[in-house]
Amino acid sequence: MDMPTALGHHRAGRVAEAAEGYAKLLLADPGNADIFHLLGLALSELGDVPSAIMFLTQACSLRPTQSNYFLSLAAAYAKSKQFDEATQTYAHALSIDPDSAYAYFGMGNIMLAMGNADEAEQCFAKAAGLKDDFFEARYNLANVQKSQGECGKAIENYRHVLAVAPDFGDAHHNLGSALHRAGRLDEALSSYRHALPFGWPETHNNIGNILQEQGLFDEALASYRSALTVRPDYAEAHNNIGNLLHRLGERAAAMEEFREALRLSPDYAVAHQNLGDLLMGLDELDEAIYHYERVLADPTLAVRASFQLGVAKTKKNDLDSARRSFQMTIANQADHVDALFNLGLVNGRMLQLEEAERCYREVLRLAPDHVDAHINLSALLLD
């Protein structure tokens, strides 16, 4: 097989045939750095990353001033999660070509994979600045900015991406997300609707969330149903339908939706929380407690769940457990006024009067106009 044929296989996606051709060509020309490079790329695409690294390393040895060879080697290291080696190799590529946007882009992806968002943002910004039409770099930059709460910057960069790549559906969708977070609901809807032709259930779901915020409940329900048409096992859409139905007072139907969300995703903490709230409202306390306990492992929801557990256990007159739940809430959020007040109530009922007084005084330090805390503290002091 000659080189044009092997390259033709590669470009057509017949990667295994291309790799076979490169290997044969390499036997005939064992010092050809380009063949080592191409074979390494093909092997990486086929998932044989260790062999890819071996051939790409040889290509770099044969031609140590070829920066794109080092970019390929760094990408292979990154693919195998050898992040230190990948970072060092990208740095070497930059020592050869200091203006390599692709090296900064690769380093940004590594920083992101390692959880270093600030460093990732700097790398993506550098890559986008070096190559203005490098929309992938600017898209990643916008994603990092959105995740960091920098919605204004993210919106600007998503718009820049779409000016270069107007059919980039992910950018339309994520621009909608950034606009939603910024409270620009009509603009967010417009962006999400541009993403609808790409057929993602998340887009329908997010449109439903905005429509629900705007009080357009029928339209919101239709959007959630559209999400389920695209993906019938989409637990989040069932959960959101449950929230909407609960809001409309249709408790039985809401409960069915929450249960279906949990059937599809048994560890879905938000659905456990929502079902717990609904059951609490129905005074089905044992089952509510079960669902709140399933939420505690989620650090973003644990404060509220532990507080609700305390309320449910207080209703059951399980005061010792209630006290522990409120203490857990306060341990995670020391200024949680409602937890402190309820802990004061529980301590009072358990005749732990000094502890109750301490709780009420802390409530009043945080919320000086808390009427019930004033009343309860006065009653304690009179006793």
Secondary structure as GFF3:
##gff-version 3
##sequence-region A 1 383
A	DSSP	alpha_helix	3	11	.	.	.	ID=ss1
A	DSSP	alpha_helix	15	28	.	.	.	ID=ss2
A	DSSP	alpha_helix	33	45	.	.	.	ID=ss3
A	DSSP	alpha_helix	49	62	.	.	.	ID=ss4
A	DSSP	alpha_helix	67	79	.	.	.	ID=ss5
A	DSSP	alpha_helix	83	96	.	.	.	ID=ss6
A	DSSP	alpha_helix	101	113	.	.	.	ID=ss7
A	DSSP	alpha_helix	117	130	.	.	.	ID=ss8
A	DSSP	alpha_helix	135	147	.	.	.	ID=ss9
A	DSSP	alpha_helix	151	164	.	.	.	ID=ss10
A	DSSP	alpha_helix	169	181	.	.	.	ID=ss11
A	DSSP	alpha_helix	185	195	.	.	.	ID=ss12
A	DSSP	three_ten_helix	196	198	.	.	.	ID=ss13
A	DSSP	alpha_helix	201	213	.	.	.	ID=ss14
A	DSSP	alpha_helix	217	230	.	.	.	ID=ss15
A	DSSP	alpha_helix	235	247	.	.	.	ID=ss16
A	DSSP	alpha_helix	251	264	.	.	.	ID=ss17
A	DSSP	alpha_helix	269	281	.	.	.	ID=ss18
A	DSSP	alpha_helix	285	295	.	.	.	ID=ss19
A	DSSP	alpha_helix	302	315	.	.	.	ID=ss20
A	DSSP	alpha_helix	319	332	.	.	.	ID=ss21
A	DSSP	alpha_helix	337	349	.	.	.	ID=ss22
A	DSSP	alpha_helix	353	366	.	.	.	ID=ss23
A	DSSP	alpha_helix	371	382	.	.	.	ID=ss24
###
